[in-house]
């Protein structure tokens, strides 16, 4: 396991409005077979202080888990819709996750790009992009 610094840019479109957040934080990187695994502690800036987020990706899929004060597990597989349980301090809900793109070029240039849509009870919730770069 290697200590790294990552830059996370999250872009979310909801009801025609764009919300963009950026975060630079310390993380840990490891490899397990064909998977890159990045793990970082959430802070107040992410809204999930007290949780740890782990991203596991092989380039055609990505799995994002959050454990702690908020718990969730998103399975992102290009061209597929998956369902996940999303728990927050305010309650839990089931989200639909449709993945448009997973581009893992961590080995080449230290970058991961994810594009996916979320729905709640089959109603569109948001379109999302996550761009992570290792610094």
C-alpha positions as CSV (number, residue, x, y, z in Angstrom):
1,X,0.0,0.0,0.0
2,X,1.3,3.4,-1.0
3,X,0.4,6.8,0.5
4,X,-0.6,9.3,-2.1
5,X,-2.4,12.6,-2.6
6,X,-5.5,12.7,-4.8
7,X,-7.6,15.5,-6.4
8,X,-11.3,14.7,-6.7
9,X,-13.6,16.7,-8.9
10,X,-17.3,15.8,-8.6
11,X,-19.7,17.3,-11.1
12,X,-23.4,16.8,-10.6
13,X,-26.3,17.9,-12.8
14,X,-29.7,18.0,-11.1
15,X,-32.9,19.8,-12.4
16,X,-30.8,21.7,-15.0
17,X,-28.4,23.0,-12.3
18,X,-24.7,22.1,-12.2
19,X,-22.9,21.6,-8.9
20,X,-19.1,21.2,-8.9
21,X,-17.0,20.3,-5.9
22,X,-13.2,19.8,-5.7
23,X,-11.2,18.1,-2.9
24,X,-7.5,17.4,-2.4
25,X,-6.9,14.8,0.2
26,X,-4.4,12.1,1.3
27,X,-5.3,8.5,0.3
28,X,-3.9,5.1,0.0
29,X,-3.3,3.2,-3.3
30,X,-2.8,-0.5,-3.7
31,X,-3.2,-3.1,-6.5
32,X,-5.1,-6.4,-6.2
33,X,-4.8,-8.4,-9.4
34,X,-6.2,-6.2,-12.2
35,X,-7.8,-3.8,-9.7
36,X,-6.5,-0.4,-8.5
37,X,-7.8,0.3,-5.0
38,X,-7.9,3.9,-3.7
39,X,-9.1,4.6,-0.1
40,X,-9.4,7.9,1.7
41,X,-11.0,9.3,4.9
42,X,-14.0,11.6,4.2
43,X,-14.0,15.0,5.8
44,X,-16.5,17.7,6.6
45,X,-15.9,19.0,3.0
46,X,-17.4,15.8,1.5
47,X,-20.3,15.9,3.9
48,X,-19.5,12.4,5.2
49,X,-17.0,13.1,8.0
50,X,-16.2,9.9,10.0
51,X,-16.5,7.7,6.9
52,X,-13.9,6.0,4.7
53,X,-14.5,5.8,0.9
54,X,-12.9,3.1,-1.1
55,X,-12.8,3.0,-4.9
56,X,-11.9,-0.3,-6.6
57,X,-11.6,-0.2,-10.4
58,X,-10.3,-2.4,-13.3
59,X,-11.1,0.0,-16.1
60,X,-14.4,-1.5,-17.2
61,X,-16.1,-1.3,-13.8
62,X,-15.7,0.5,-10.5
63,X,-17.0,-0.2,-7.0
64,X,-17.4,2.7,-4.6
65,X,-18.0,1.8,-0.9
66,X,-18.4,4.2,2.0
67,X,-18.3,2.9,5.6
68,X,-18.7,4.8,8.8
69,X,-21.2,7.6,9.6
70,X,-22.7,7.0,6.1
71,X,-22.7,3.6,4.3
72,X,-23.2,2.8,0.7
73,X,-22.0,0.5,-2.1
74,X,-22.2,1.6,-5.7
75,X,-21.4,-0.8,-8.5
76,X,-20.6,1.0,-11.7
77,X,-20.5,-1.3,-14.7
78,X,-20.6,0.3,-18.2
79,X,-23.9,-0.1,-19.9
80,X,-25.6,-1.7,-16.9
81,X,-28.0,-0.5,-14.3
82,X,-27.4,-1.6,-10.8
83,X,-29.2,-0.9,-7.6
84,X,-27.6,0.1,-4.3
85,X,-28.6,0.8,-0.8
86,X,-27.5,4.2,0.3
87,X,-27.5,5.0,4.0
88,X,-27.2,8.4,5.6
89,X,-27.6,9.7,9.1
90,X,-31.2,10.7,8.0
91,X,-32.3,7.3,6.7
92,X,-31.6,4.9,3.9
93,X,-32.8,4.7,0.3
94,X,-32.3,2.5,-2.8
95,X,-30.7,4.2,-5.8
96,X,-30.5,3.0,-9.4
97,X,-27.1,3.5,-10.9
98,X,-26.6,3.5,-14.7
99,X,-23.0,3.7,-15.8
100,X,-22.0,5.6,-19.0
101,X,-18.2,5.5,-18.7
102,X,-15.4,4.1,-16.6
103,X,-11.9,5.2,-17.8
104,X,-9.1,4.0,-15.5
105,X,-5.7,5.3,-16.7
106,X,-4.2,5.3,-13.2
107,X,-1.2,3.2,-14.4
108,X,-0.5,5.5,-17.3
109,X,-1.2,9.0,-16.0
110,X,-2.8,8.7,-12.6
111,X,-6.4,9.4,-13.6
112,X,-9.8,7.8,-13.1
113,X,-12.9,9.1,-14.8
114,X,-16.5,7.9,-14.0
115,X,-19.7,9.0,-15.5
116,X,-23.1,7.7,-14.2
117,X,-26.7,8.6,-13.6
118,X,-28.7,8.1,-10.4
119,X,-32.4,7.5,-10.0
120,X,-34.6,7.2,-7.0
121,X,-37.8,5.1,-7.4
122,X,-37.2,5.1,-11.2
123,X,-37.3,8.9,-11.2
124,X,-34.1,10.6,-12.5
125,X,-32.1,12.1,-9.7
126,X,-28.8,13.3,-11.1
127,X,-26.1,12.9,-13.8
128,X,-22.7,12.6,-12.3
129,X,-19.0,12.8,-13.2
130,X,-16.1,11.9,-10.9
131,X,-12.6,12.8,-12.0
132,X,-9.8,11.6,-9.7
133,X,-6.1,12.4,-10.3
134,X,-3.1,11.2,-8.3
135,X,-0.8,14.0,-7.6
